[in-house]
């Protein structure tokens, strides 16, 4: 676990059991010398709301001609609206790859780089990243999809299992996990 997203509740390191089991399976299939660095898991609804509103305010300041619908749409491509956020279900994880010494590998952008900051390089299949970053993203994607996780394509670091987006992406009849309003459970 990385502490950069630690909050007062320490909720950031909670994950649903089904997601954690799959992460452990995926990590076992990483090439020798590589491992995951988990940066954020569960995110309380209030924190999700703050993230959404902060990014929306930033876009509103940068694009004053945009109407509310455009702001919400642009915000939603990078920060999930609180009412559907996978992190608030404990079913999503932000992670990257590190070497045996714990040094983060190059995946083309810093984690949490916005589409504006990264000129779109934060998108999982972005063009214009180095061959090494592309190879690292391919490793990450291969081991995580092999165990049933899905990626949110505007953030190479965001993976989930059992949330609403996962259900949509996989064609599942329903999500396994919904938002947690009070604490975290299995």
C-alpha positions in Angstrom: 0.0 0.0 0.0 1.1 3.5 -0.8 0.1 6.3 1.6 -0.4 9.1 -0.9 -4.2 8.9 -0.8 -4.5 8.2 2.9 -7.3 10.1 4.5 -8.5 10.6 8.1 -10.6 7.4 8.1 -7.8 5.2 6.6 -10.6 3.8 4.4 -8.4 4.0 1.3 -6.8 0.6 2.0 -10.1 -1.3 2.2 -11.1 -3.5 -0.7 -13.9 -6.0 -1.2 -12.8 -9.6 -0.6 -13.5 -10.6 -4.2 -11.4 -7.8 -5.5 -8.5 -8.5 -3.1 -8.5 -12.2 -4.0 -8.2 -11.4 -7.6 -5.4 -8.9 -7.1 -3.4 -11.6 -5.2 -4.0 -14.0 -8.1 -2.9 -11.4 -10.6 0.2 -10.5 -8.6 1.3 -14.1 -8.7 1.4 -13.9 -12.5 3.5 -10.8 -12.7 7.0 -11.2 -14.2 9.7 -11.9 -11.6 10.8 -8.7 -9.9 7.5 -6.8 -10.4 4.6 -6.3 -7.9 1.6 -4.1 -7.5 1.6 -0.8 -5.6 -1.9 -0.1 -4.4 -2.6 3.6 -4.0 -6.3 3.7 -3.3 -9.2 1.3 -2.8 -12.4 2.3 -0.9 -13.4 5.9 -1.0 -16.2 7.2 1.3 -19.1 8.9 -0.6 -18.2 12.3 1.0 -14.7 12.1 -0.3 -15.9 11.0 -3.8 -18.3 14.0 -3.8 -15.4 16.4 -2.9 -13.2 14.9 -5.7 -16.0 15.3 -8.2 -16.9 18.8 -7.2 -13.3 20.0 -7.1 -12.6 18.7 -10.6 -15.9 20.1 -11.9 -14.9 23.5 -10.4 -11.5 23.3 -12.1 -13.1 22.6 -15.5 -15.7 25.3 -15.0 -12.8 27.8 -14.4 -10.9 26.6 -17.4 -14.0 26.4 -19.7 -16.3 29.2 -18.6 -18.4 29.0 -21.8 -19.4 25.4 -21.0 -22.9 24.7 -19.8 -23.6 22.6 -16.7 -24.2 19.4 -18.8 -20.8 19.8 -20.5 -19.1 20.2 -17.2 -20.8 17.2 -15.7 -19.9 15.1 -18.8 -16.3 16.1 -18.9 -15.9 15.7 -15.1 -17.5 12.2 -15.3 -14.9 10.9 -17.8 -12.2 11.3 -15.1 -14.0 11.3 -11.7 -17.1 9.2 -11.3 -20.2 10.9 -10.1 -20.7 10.0 -6.4 -24.0 8.1 -7.0 -22.2 5.5 -9.2 -18.6 5.6 -8.1 -16.9 2.2 -8.0 -14.4 3.3 -5.3 -17.4 4.0 -3.0 -18.3 0.3 -3.4 -14.8 -0.8 -2.3 -14.8 -2.6 -5.7 -12.2 -0.5 -7.5 -8.5 0.0 -7.0 -6.0 2.5 -8.3 -2.6 0.8 -8.6 0.6 0.7 -10.5 3.6 -1.5 -11.0 6.9 -1.3 -9.0 10.1 -3.1 -9.2 11.7 -5.3 -6.5 13.0 -2.2 -4.8 9.6 -0.5 -4.7 10.4 2.0 -7.5 7.4 2.9 -9.6 7.8 1.8 -13.3 7.1 4.2 -16.1 3.5 3.8 -17.3 3.4 6.9 -19.4 2.0 9.4 -16.9 1.9 9.9 -13.2 -1.0 8.2 -11.5 -4.1 10.5 -11.3 -2.8 12.7 -14.2 -5.9 14.3 -15.7 -6.7 14.2 -19.4 -5.8 17.9 -19.5 -2.5 17.5 -17.7 -1.4 14.5 -19.7 -2.8 15.5 -23.1 -4.8 12.3 -23.0 -1.9 10.0 -22.2 -3.7 8.9 -19.0 -6.1 7.0 -21.3 -5.2 3.3 -21.1 -4.7 2.9 -24.9 -3.3 6.4 -25.5 -1.0 6.9 -28.4 2.3 8.7 -28.0 3.6 7.0 -24.9 7.0 5.3 -24.9 7.4 1.7 -25.9 8.5 0.9 -22.3 5.4 2.5 -20.8 3.2 0.7 -23.3 4.9 -2.6 -22.4 4.2 -1.9 -18.7 0.6 -1.1 -19.4 0.3 -4.3 -21.3 1.7 -6.3 -18.4 -0.7 -4.6 -16.0 -3.7 -5.2 -18.3 -2.8 -8.8 -19.1 -2.6 -10.0 -15.5 -5.6 -8.0 -14.3 -8.0 -8.9 -17.1 -6.9 -12.6 -16.7 -8.5 -12.7 -13.2 -11.7 -10.9 -14.2 -10.9 -7.2 -13.5 -11.9 -4.4 -15.9 -10.2 -1.2 -16.6 -11.8 2.2 -16.8 -10.3 3.3 -20.1 -9.6 7.0 -19.2 -7.3 5.9 -16.3 -4.7 3.3 -16.9 -4.4 2.8 -13.2 -8.1 2.2 -12.4 -9.3 -1.4 -12.2 -12.4 -2.9 -10.7 -14.3 -6.1 -10.0 -18.0 -6.5 -9.1 -19.1 -2.8 -9.4 -21.6 -1.3 -11.8 -19.0 -0.5 -14.4 -17.7 -4.1 -14.2 -21.2 -5.4 -14.7 -21.7 -3.1 -17.7 -18.3 -4.0 -19.3 -18.7 -7.8 -18.7 -22.4 -8.1 -19.5 -23.2 -9.4 -16.0 -26.8 -9.2 -15.0 -26.0 -7.1 -12.0 -23.1 -5.7 -9.9 -21.9 -7.8 -7.0 -21.2 -4.7 -4.9 -22.9 -1.4 -4.4 -21.9 1.8 -2.5 -21.2 1.5 1.2 -22.8 4.3 3.1 -21.5 3.4 6.6 -18.3 1.5 6.8 -17.0 -1.4 4.7 -18.1 -5.0 4.8 -17.6 -8.1 2.7 
